[in-house]
Amino acid sequence: MMKYPLQLSFKILALAPQVYVQDADGQEVCYVKQKLFKLREAVEVFTNSSRQSLLATIQADRVLDFNANYTFRTPEGTPIGSVRRRGMRSIWSAHYEILDGHGQVAYDIREENPWTKIVDSVLGDIPVVGFFSGMFFNPRYTISRQGVPAMRFTKRRAFLEGRFDIEKLGEVPVQDELPIILSLLMFGLLERSRG
């Protein structure tokens, strides 16, 4: 059982994108290192930053990112869920779907205030100003099941790194927690690379 809120730290200055995830007590929940130079997106999720124990893998179903489906698998190769963007990429808002291990939509990830993301994205692309934009504009995303909020993914103030919190807003079955967290990790990696 994980202690919320979880804190995600994206290392911006690393050669390969890396994410550290800690629980409310500061204990590592997982560590992510994205593989470089792969034709298809490939992400390995470990139980901690020592990278000795693989927790899951995330693999894109196609070379191009356009409407790709990112499948989560256990170390044994069993699918436990996936995440995909719904509709075309938009500067206005992000909308993703989290699917269960059978390919059925279980949760939605939606932007709470699209204007915050737009301002953060535009200012983030300006030299020097971009280093400070993360200090003032903090997009929030709601993860909901059939319209009922379950979790929130919030960008936090940070300098030279991306910091996010995952907080519980309602009841979430234990078996859904890992697929949701993996979805938010992939969502964070994808949205960060797109600005």
C-alpha positions as CSV (number, residue, x, y, z in Angstrom):
1,M,0.0,0.0,0.0
2,M,1.5,3.3,-1.1
3,K,1.4,6.4,1.1
4,Y,0.1,9.5,-0.8
5,P,0.9,12.0,-2.0
6,L,3.6,10.6,-4.2
7,Q,6.3,12.9,-5.4
8,L,7.8,12.6,-8.9
9,S,11.1,14.3,-9.8
10,F,12.0,14.5,-13.5
11,K,15.7,15.2,-14.0
12,I,15.9,17.7,-16.8
13,L,19.7,17.9,-17.2
14,A,20.2,14.1,-17.5
15,L,21.2,12.6,-20.9
16,A,18.4,10.0,-20.7
17,P,15.2,11.1,-19.1
18,Q,14.9,9.8,-15.5
19,V,12.1,10.0,-13.0
20,Y,12.4,9.4,-9.3
21,V,9.2,8.5,-7.4
22,Q,8.9,8.8,-3.6
23,D,6.0,8.3,-1.2
24,A,4.9,10.6,1.5
25,D,7.6,9.2,3.9
26,G,10.3,9.9,1.4
27,Q,10.7,6.2,0.5
28,E,11.4,5.3,-3.1
29,V,8.4,3.8,-4.9
30,C,10.0,3.5,-8.3
31,Y,12.6,4.8,-10.6
32,V,12.3,5.3,-14.4
33,K,15.0,5.5,-17.0
34,Q,13.9,6.0,-20.6
35,K,16.0,4.2,-23.2
36,L,17.7,6.5,-25.7
37,F,17.7,6.1,-29.5
38,K,14.9,3.5,-29.7
39,L,12.7,3.5,-32.7
40,R,9.8,2.7,-30.5
41,E,9.3,4.2,-27.1
42,A,10.7,1.9,-24.4
43,V,10.7,2.7,-20.7
44,E,11.9,0.5,-17.8
45,V,10.5,1.0,-14.4
46,F,12.5,-0.3,-11.4
47,T,11.6,-0.6,-7.8
48,N,14.3,1.9,-6.9
49,S,17.3,3.8,-8.3
50,S,19.7,0.9,-7.8
51,R,18.0,-0.6,-10.9
52,Q,18.3,-4.2,-9.5
53,S,14.7,-5.1,-9.5
54,L,12.5,-4.5,-12.6
55,L,8.9,-3.5,-11.6
56,A,7.4,-3.1,-15.1
57,T,8.1,-2.1,-18.7
58,I,6.3,0.4,-20.9
59,Q,6.4,-0.2,-24.7
60,A,4.8,1.8,-27.5
61,D,2.9,-0.2,-30.1
62,R,4.2,1.8,-33.1
63,V,7.3,3.7,-34.2
64,L,5.6,7.1,-34.6
65,D,4.0,8.7,-31.6
66,F,0.8,9.6,-33.4
67,N,-2.0,8.0,-31.3
68,A,0.4,5.4,-29.9
69,N,-0.7,3.0,-27.2
70,Y,1.8,2.5,-24.4
71,T,1.4,-0.9,-22.8
72,F,2.5,-1.8,-19.3
73,R,3.9,-5.3,-18.6
74,T,5.1,-7.1,-15.6
75,P,8.7,-8.4,-15.7
76,E,7.2,-11.7,-16.8
77,G,5.5,-10.0,-19.8
78,T,1.9,-10.0,-18.6
79,P,0.0,-6.9,-19.7
80,I,-1.5,-4.9,-16.8
81,G,-2.8,-1.9,-18.6
82,S,-1.9,0.9,-21.1
83,V,-2.3,4.6,-21.7
84,R,-3.1,6.5,-24.9
85,R,-3.8,10.0,-26.0
86,R,-7.3,10.6,-27.0
87,G,-7.7,12.6,-30.2
88,M,-5.0,14.7,-31.8
89,R,-2.3,16.5,-30.0
90,S,-3.4,20.0,-28.9
91,I,-1.7,23.0,-27.4
92,W,-5.1,23.7,-25.7
93,S,-5.5,20.6,-23.6
94,A,-4.2,17.1,-22.9
95,H,-6.6,14.2,-22.7
96,Y,-5.4,10.6,-22.2
97,E,-7.2,7.3,-21.5
98,I,-5.9,4.7,-19.1
99,L,-6.9,1.2,-20.2
100,D,-7.0,-2.0,-18.0
101,G,-5.2,-5.2,-18.9
102,H,-8.1,-6.2,-21.2
103,G,-8.0,-3.0,-23.3
104,Q,-11.1,-1.4,-21.8
105,V,-11.1,2.3,-20.8
106,A,-10.8,2.5,-17.0
107,Y,-9.8,6.1,-16.3
108,D,-9.4,9.5,-18.1
109,I,-6.6,12.0,-17.6
110,R,-7.8,15.6,-18.2
111,E,-6.3,19.0,-17.8
112,E,-8.1,21.1,-15.1
113,N,-7.2,24.5,-16.5
114,P,-5.8,24.5,-20.1
115,W,-4.7,28.1,-19.9
116,T,-2.1,27.3,-17.2
117,K,-0.6,24.7,-19.5
118,I,-0.5,27.1,-22.5
119,V,1.3,29.8,-20.5
120,D,3.7,27.3,-19.0
121,S,4.5,25.8,-22.4
122,V,5.0,29.1,-24.2
123,L,7.1,30.7,-21.5
124,G,9.1,27.4,-21.1
125,D,10.3,27.8,-24.7
126,I,11.8,31.2,-24.1
127,P,15.6,31.2,-23.3
128,V,16.3,32.1,-19.7
129,V,12.6,32.8,-18.9
130,G,11.9,29.1,-19.5
131,F,14.1,28.2,-16.5
132,F,11.8,30.2,-14.2
133,S,8.4,29.4,-15.8
134,G,8.1,26.2,-13.6
135,M,8.2,28.4,-10.6
136,F,4.9,30.2,-11.4
137,F,2.7,28.1,-13.7
138,N,1.6,24.7,-12.4
139,P,-0.8,22.7,-14.5
140,R,-3.1,20.2,-12.8
141,Y,-4.6,17.1,-14.2
142,T,-7.5,15.0,-12.9
143,I,-7.6,11.2,-13.2
144,S,-11.2,10.1,-13.1
145,R,-13.3,7.0,-13.5
146,Q,-16.7,7.6,-15.2
147,G,-16.5,11.3,-14.3
148,V,-15.6,10.6,-10.6
149,P,-12.2,12.1,-9.6
150,A,-9.8,9.4,-8.3
151,M,-6.4,11.2,-8.3
152,R,-4.8,14.5,-9.2
153,F,-1.4,15.0,-10.9
154,T,0.0,18.5,-10.2
155,K,3.1,20.2,-11.5
156,R,5.0,21.8,-8.6
157,R,7.3,24.7,-8.3
158,A,10.8,23.7,-9.3
159,F,14.0,25.1,-10.7
160,L,16.0,23.0,-13.2
161,E,13.8,19.9,-12.8
162,G,10.2,18.8,-13.2
163,R,8.4,18.1,-10.0
164,F,4.9,16.6,-9.7
165,D,2.6,15.3,-7.0
166,I,0.1,12.5,-7.2
167,E,-2.6,12.7,-4.6
168,K,-5.6,10.5,-4.0
169,L,-9.0,12.2,-4.3
170,G,-11.2,9.1,-3.8
171,E,-11.2,5.3,-3.5
172,V,-8.9,3.6,-5.9
173,P,-8.7,-0.2,-6.0
174,V,-5.2,-1.4,-5.1
175,Q,-4.9,-3.3,-8.5
176,D,-5.5,0.0,-10.3
177,E,-2.8,2.0,-8.5
178,L,0.3,0.7,-10.4
179,P,-1.3,1.2,-13.9
180,I,-2.4,4.7,-12.9
181,I,1.1,5.6,-11.7
182,L,2.7,4.1,-14.8
183,S,0.2,6.1,-16.9
184,L,1.2,9.3,-15.2
185,L,4.9,8.5,-15.6
186,M,4.4,8.0,-19.3
187,F,2.1,11.0,-19.5
188,G,4.7,13.2,-17.8
189,L,7.5,11.9,-20.1
190,L,5.4,12.5,-23.2
191,E,4.0,16.0,-22.2
192,R,7.5,17.1,-21.0
193,S,9.0,16.2,-24.4
194,R,6.3,18.1,-26.2
195,G,6.6,21.3,-24.1
